[in-house]
Amino acid sequence: TGRHFRDLTTLTGTTEAVAALADSLGADFSDEGDRYRHRDALSALFDQWFAATTGAEIAAALSSTSVLWERYQTFGETASDPRVT
């Protein structure tokens, strides 16, 4: 949603870069379709923050936002996760 996207840009410190990207592309990132169409360019902006941040820091930071997330798990990890079984 727009709220999740705003939280993500705030969290990653990319709000200004995302606005500049939107201007350069003529995109409106409040629109889910535009975010999807330009997902590779947006991901490149977010990748910088995620690459420089530890998994524990990412988990703590995302937990304080409205962003929906979960750590990737293998099938075996998911099957033995007490939240699933």
PyMOL CGO cylinders between C-alpha atoms (Angstrom):
from pymol import cmd
from pymol.cgo import CYLINDER

trace = [
    CYLINDER, 0.00, 0.00, 0.00, 1.00, 3.62, -0.15, 0.3, 1, 1, 1, 1, 1, 1,
    CYLINDER, 1.00, 3.62, -0.15, 1.56, 3.64, 3.61, 0.3, 1, 1, 1, 1, 1, 1,
    CYLINDER, 1.56, 3.64, 3.61, 3.89, 0.64, 3.41, 0.3, 1, 1, 1, 1, 1, 1,
    CYLINDER, 3.89, 0.64, 3.41, 5.81, 2.25, 0.57, 0.3, 1, 1, 1, 1, 1, 1,
    CYLINDER, 5.81, 2.25, 0.57, 6.17, 5.55, 2.47, 0.3, 1, 1, 1, 1, 1, 1,
    CYLINDER, 6.17, 5.55, 2.47, 7.39, 3.65, 5.54, 0.3, 1, 1, 1, 1, 1, 1,
    CYLINDER, 7.39, 3.65, 5.54, 9.92, 1.78, 3.40, 0.3, 1, 1, 1, 1, 1, 1,
    CYLINDER, 9.92, 1.78, 3.40, 11.31, 4.95, 1.83, 0.3, 1, 1, 1, 1, 1, 1,
    CYLINDER, 11.31, 4.95, 1.83, 11.53, 6.64, 5.23, 0.3, 1, 1, 1, 1, 1, 1,
    CYLINDER, 11.53, 6.64, 5.23, 13.20, 3.60, 6.81, 0.3, 1, 1, 1, 1, 1, 1,
    CYLINDER, 13.20, 3.60, 6.81, 15.77, 3.27, 4.04, 0.3, 1, 1, 1, 1, 1, 1,
    CYLINDER, 15.77, 3.27, 4.04, 16.43, 7.00, 3.78, 0.3, 1, 1, 1, 1, 1, 1,
    CYLINDER, 16.43, 7.00, 3.78, 15.47, 6.98, 0.11, 0.3, 1, 1, 1, 1, 1, 1,
    CYLINDER, 15.47, 6.98, 0.11, 12.53, 9.40, 0.16, 0.3, 1, 1, 1, 1, 1, 1,
    CYLINDER, 12.53, 9.40, 0.16, 14.35, 12.11, -1.79, 0.3, 1, 1, 1, 1, 1, 1,
    CYLINDER, 14.35, 12.11, -1.79, 15.98, 9.65, -4.20, 0.3, 1, 1, 1, 1, 1, 1,
    CYLINDER, 15.98, 9.65, -4.20, 12.62, 8.00, -4.87, 0.3, 1, 1, 1, 1, 1, 1,
    CYLINDER, 12.62, 8.00, -4.87, 11.02, 11.40, -5.52, 0.3, 1, 1, 1, 1, 1, 1,
    CYLINDER, 11.02, 11.40, -5.52, 13.83, 12.29, -7.93, 0.3, 1, 1, 1, 1, 1, 1,
    CYLINDER, 13.83, 12.29, -7.93, 13.43, 8.94, -9.69, 0.3, 1, 1, 1, 1, 1, 1,
    CYLINDER, 13.43, 8.94, -9.69, 9.68, 9.49, -10.01, 0.3, 1, 1, 1, 1, 1, 1,
    CYLINDER, 9.68, 9.49, -10.01, 10.29, 12.93, -11.52, 0.3, 1, 1, 1, 1, 1, 1,
    CYLINDER, 10.29, 12.93, -11.52, 12.86, 11.60, -13.99, 0.3, 1, 1, 1, 1, 1, 1,
    CYLINDER, 12.86, 11.60, -13.99, 10.53, 8.80, -15.11, 0.3, 1, 1, 1, 1, 1, 1,
    CYLINDER, 10.53, 8.80, -15.11, 7.33, 10.81, -15.06, 0.3, 1, 1, 1, 1, 1, 1,
    CYLINDER, 7.33, 10.81, -15.06, 6.00, 8.25, -12.59, 0.3, 1, 1, 1, 1, 1, 1,
    CYLINDER, 6.00, 8.25, -12.59, 3.63, 8.55, -9.64, 0.3, 1, 1, 1, 1, 1, 1,
    CYLINDER, 3.63, 8.55, -9.64, 4.86, 6.15, -6.98, 0.3, 1, 1, 1, 1, 1, 1,
    CYLINDER, 4.86, 6.15, -6.98, 1.70, 6.64, -4.94, 0.3, 1, 1, 1, 1, 1, 1,
    CYLINDER, 1.70, 6.64, -4.94, 0.24, 4.45, -7.71, 0.3, 1, 1, 1, 1, 1, 1,
    CYLINDER, 0.24, 4.45, -7.71, 0.87, 0.73, -7.24, 0.3, 1, 1, 1, 1, 1, 1,
    CYLINDER, 0.87, 0.73, -7.24, 1.04, 0.20, -11.00, 0.3, 1, 1, 1, 1, 1, 1,
    CYLINDER, 1.04, 0.20, -11.00, 3.86, 2.72, -11.38, 0.3, 1, 1, 1, 1, 1, 1,
    CYLINDER, 3.86, 2.72, -11.38, 5.73, 1.14, -8.47, 0.3, 1, 1, 1, 1, 1, 1,
    CYLINDER, 5.73, 1.14, -8.47, 5.38, -2.24, -10.17, 0.3, 1, 1, 1, 1, 1, 1,
    CYLINDER, 5.38, -2.24, -10.17, 6.46, -0.96, -13.59, 0.3, 1, 1, 1, 1, 1, 1,
    CYLINDER, 6.46, -0.96, -13.59, 9.57, 0.63, -12.12, 0.3, 1, 1, 1, 1, 1, 1,
    CYLINDER, 9.57, 0.63, -12.12, 10.30, -2.06, -9.51, 0.3, 1, 1, 1, 1, 1, 1,
    CYLINDER, 10.30, -2.06, -9.51, 13.82, -2.73, -10.78, 0.3, 1, 1, 1, 1, 1, 1,
    CYLINDER, 13.82, -2.73, -10.78, 14.85, 0.91, -10.43, 0.3, 1, 1, 1, 1, 1, 1,
    CYLINDER, 14.85, 0.91, -10.43, 13.20, 1.17, -7.01, 0.3, 1, 1, 1, 1, 1, 1,
    CYLINDER, 13.20, 1.17, -7.01, 14.82, -2.06, -5.86, 0.3, 1, 1, 1, 1, 1, 1,
    CYLINDER, 14.82, -2.06, -5.86, 18.23, -0.70, -6.85, 0.3, 1, 1, 1, 1, 1, 1,
    CYLINDER, 18.23, -0.70, -6.85, 17.67, 2.25, -4.50, 0.3, 1, 1, 1, 1, 1, 1,
    CYLINDER, 17.67, 2.25, -4.50, 16.55, 0.02, -1.62, 0.3, 1, 1, 1, 1, 1, 1,
    CYLINDER, 16.55, 0.02, -1.62, 19.31, -2.54, -2.23, 0.3, 1, 1, 1, 1, 1, 1,
    CYLINDER, 19.31, -2.54, -2.23, 21.94, -0.08, -1.02, 0.3, 1, 1, 1, 1, 1, 1,
    CYLINDER, 21.94, -0.08, -1.02, 20.36, 0.17, 2.43, 0.3, 1, 1, 1, 1, 1, 1,
    CYLINDER, 20.36, 0.17, 2.43, 19.69, -3.57, 2.74, 0.3, 1, 1, 1, 1, 1, 1,
    CYLINDER, 19.69, -3.57, 2.74, 23.26, -4.43, 1.65, 0.3, 1, 1, 1, 1, 1, 1,
    CYLINDER, 23.26, -4.43, 1.65, 24.73, -2.12, 4.29, 0.3, 1, 1, 1, 1, 1, 1,
    CYLINDER, 24.73, -2.12, 4.29, 22.45, -3.31, 7.12, 0.3, 1, 1, 1, 1, 1, 1,
    CYLINDER, 22.45, -3.31, 7.12, 22.67, -6.54, 9.12, 0.3, 1, 1, 1, 1, 1, 1,
    CYLINDER, 22.67, -6.54, 9.12, 19.80, -9.00, 9.21, 0.3, 1, 1, 1, 1, 1, 1,
    CYLINDER, 19.80, -9.00, 9.21, 19.14, -8.22, 12.87, 0.3, 1, 1, 1, 1, 1, 1,
    CYLINDER, 19.14, -8.22, 12.87, 19.10, -4.48, 12.16, 0.3, 1, 1, 1, 1, 1, 1,
    CYLINDER, 19.10, -4.48, 12.16, 16.74, -4.98, 9.23, 0.3, 1, 1, 1, 1, 1, 1,
    CYLINDER, 16.74, -4.98, 9.23, 14.38, -7.09, 11.35, 0.3, 1, 1, 1, 1, 1, 1,
    CYLINDER, 14.38, -7.09, 11.35, 14.34, -4.53, 14.16, 0.3, 1, 1, 1, 1, 1, 1,
    CYLINDER, 14.34, -4.53, 14.16, 13.84, -1.62, 11.77, 0.3, 1, 1, 1, 1, 1, 1,
    CYLINDER, 13.84, -1.62, 11.77, 11.07, -3.28, 9.75, 0.3, 1, 1, 1, 1, 1, 1,
    CYLINDER, 11.07, -3.28, 9.75, 9.29, -4.37, 12.92, 0.3, 1, 1, 1, 1, 1, 1,
    CYLINDER, 9.29, -4.37, 12.92, 8.85, -0.74, 13.88, 0.3, 1, 1, 1, 1, 1, 1,
    CYLINDER, 8.85, -0.74, 13.88, 6.98, 0.07, 10.63, 0.3, 1, 1, 1, 1, 1, 1,
    CYLINDER, 6.98, 0.07, 10.63, 3.79, -0.94, 8.85, 0.3, 1, 1, 1, 1, 1, 1,
    CYLINDER, 3.79, -0.94, 8.85, 5.85, -2.78, 6.19, 0.3, 1, 1, 1, 1, 1, 1,
    CYLINDER, 5.85, -2.78, 6.19, 4.78, -6.42, 5.83, 0.3, 1, 1, 1, 1, 1, 1,
    CYLINDER, 4.78, -6.42, 5.83, 7.85, -8.63, 5.90, 0.3, 1, 1, 1, 1, 1, 1,
    CYLINDER, 7.85, -8.63, 5.90, 9.27, -11.96, 7.02, 0.3, 1, 1, 1, 1, 1, 1,
    CYLINDER, 9.27, -11.96, 7.02, 12.71, -13.49, 6.91, 0.3, 1, 1, 1, 1, 1, 1,
    CYLINDER, 12.71, -13.49, 6.91, 13.10, -15.98, 4.04, 0.3, 1, 1, 1, 1, 1, 1,
    CYLINDER, 13.10, -15.98, 4.04, 12.94, -19.60, 5.22, 0.3, 1, 1, 1, 1, 1, 1,
    CYLINDER, 12.94, -19.60, 5.22, 13.56, -22.88, 3.46, 0.3, 1, 1, 1, 1, 1, 1,
    CYLINDER, 13.56, -22.88, 3.46, 10.70, -25.36, 3.30, 0.3, 1, 1, 1, 1, 1, 1,
    CYLINDER, 10.70, -25.36, 3.30, 12.26, -27.32, 6.18, 0.3, 1, 1, 1, 1, 1, 1,
    CYLINDER, 12.26, -27.32, 6.18, 12.58, -24.20, 8.33, 0.3, 1, 1, 1, 1, 1, 1,
    CYLINDER, 12.58, -24.20, 8.33, 8.98, -23.28, 7.61, 0.3, 1, 1, 1, 1, 1, 1,
    CYLINDER, 8.98, -23.28, 7.61, 7.75, -26.79, 8.42, 0.3, 1, 1, 1, 1, 1, 1,
    CYLINDER, 7.75, -26.79, 8.42, 9.47, -26.72, 11.82, 0.3, 1, 1, 1, 1, 1, 1,
    CYLINDER, 9.47, -26.72, 11.82, 8.61, -23.09, 12.65, 0.3, 1, 1, 1, 1, 1, 1,
    CYLINDER, 8.61, -23.09, 12.65, 6.41, -23.15, 15.79, 0.3, 1, 1, 1, 1, 1, 1,
    CYLINDER, 6.41, -23.15, 15.79, 4.36, -20.27, 14.36, 0.3, 1, 1, 1, 1, 1, 1,
    CYLINDER, 4.36, -20.27, 14.36, 3.32, -22.55, 11.50, 0.3, 1, 1, 1, 1, 1, 1,
    CYLINDER, 3.32, -22.55, 11.50, 2.82, -25.91, 13.17, 0.3, 1, 1, 1, 1, 1, 1,
]
cmd.load_cgo(trace, "trace")
